[in-house]
Amino acid sequence: MVLVACPACDHRISEKALACPSCGHPGSRQDRHAIVPILGRVAGTYVSANAVAGIILGSVMFVSAAAVLITLILSQR
């Protein structure tokens, strides 16, 4: 396994990595149908795995809180 420097943050990553785990910059290996390069081009920014996990967790928490509030409101009747 060869480690190369990320062009964006100089973090050492595998040459086979799809994206840098630190900053999300796409790696040198580009698969046409991979999700990481597609997400990396959204609005001209790079989306890291941590950002995607945060978005998913935030969405689940919001939906859960909304479900609890709706249940409490409907049970008062």
ZAZALO-859553 format. One line per field, with one value per residue (C-alpha): residue number from 1; x negated, y negated, z negated. Coordinates in Angstrom, 1 decimal, decimal comma. Example, Ala and Ser with C-alpha at 12.3 -4.5 7.8 and 13.67 -1.06 7.14 Angstrom:
<pts>
resi <- (1/2)
east <- (-12,3/-13,7)
north <- (4,5/1,1)
up <- (-7,8/-7,1)
</pts>
This chain:
<pts>
resi <- (1/2/3/4/5/6/7/8/9/10/11/12/13/14/15/16/17/18/19/20/21/22/23/24/25/26/27/28/29/30/31/32/33/34/35/36/37/38/39/40/41/42/43/44/45/46/47/48/49/50/51/52/53/54/55/56/57/58/59/60/61/62/63/64/65/66/67/68/69/70/71/72/73/74/75/76/77)
east <- (0,0/-1,5/-0,7/-0,6/0,0/3,5/3,3/5,7/4,5/1,2/2,7/1,2/3,7/3,6/3,3/6,3/8,5/11,6/11,3/9,2/10,7/9,5/10,9/12,9/10,8/11,3/8,4/6,4/8,5/11,7/14,5/17,1/20,1/18,7/20,8/17,8/16,8/20,4/21,0/17,6/18,9/22,1/22,0/18,3/17,2/15,9/18,1/16,2/17,6/17,9/20,1/22,4/22,7/23,5/26,2/27,8/27,6/29,1/32,0/32,8/32,8/35,0/37,5/37,5/38,1/40,9/42,5/42,4/43,9/46,7/47,4/47,6/49,9/52,3/52,4/53,7/57,0)
north <- (0,0/-3,3/-6,4/-9,7/-13,3/-14,7/-17,7/-19,7/-19,1/-17,2/-14,3/-11,0/-8,7/-5,5/-5,8/-3,6/-5,8/-7,3/-10,4/-11,8/-10,9/-14,2/-16,7/-14,7/-15,7/-13,1/-10,6/-9,8/-6,8/-7,9/-5,4/-6,8/-5,3/-5,8/-8,0/-9,9/-11,7/-12,5/-14,0/-15,7/-17,8/-19,0/-22,9/-22,8/-21,5/-18,2/-16,3/-14,3/-11,1/-13,0/-15,6/-13,0/-11,2/-14,5/-15,3/-11,8/-11,9/-15,4/-14,4/-11,3/-13,3/-16,0/-13,4/-11,6/-14,8/-15,8/-12,3/-12,6/-16,1/-15,0/-12,0/-14,2/-16,7/-14,0/-12,2/-15,4/-15,2)
up <- (0,0/1,1/-0,8/1,0/-0,2/0,2/2,6/0,4/-3,2/-2,9/-5,0/-3,9/-2,2/-0,3/3,5/3,8/1,6/3,2/1,0/-1,8/-5,1/-6,6/-4,2/-1,6/1,4/4,1/4,4/7,6/8,2/10,0/10,6/12,9/11,0/7,5/5,1/3,6/6,9/7,6/4,1/4,3/7,2/5,4/5,3/6,2/2,8/1,4/-0,9/-3,5/-5,2/-8,5/-6,8/-5,2/-8,6/-10,3/-7,7/-8,0/-11,9/-11,9/-9,6/-11,7/-14,9/-13,4/-12,1/-15,5/-17,4/-15,1/-15,5/-19,3/-19,2/-16,9/-19,1/-22,2/-20,5/-19,1/-22,5/-24,3/-22,4)
</pts>
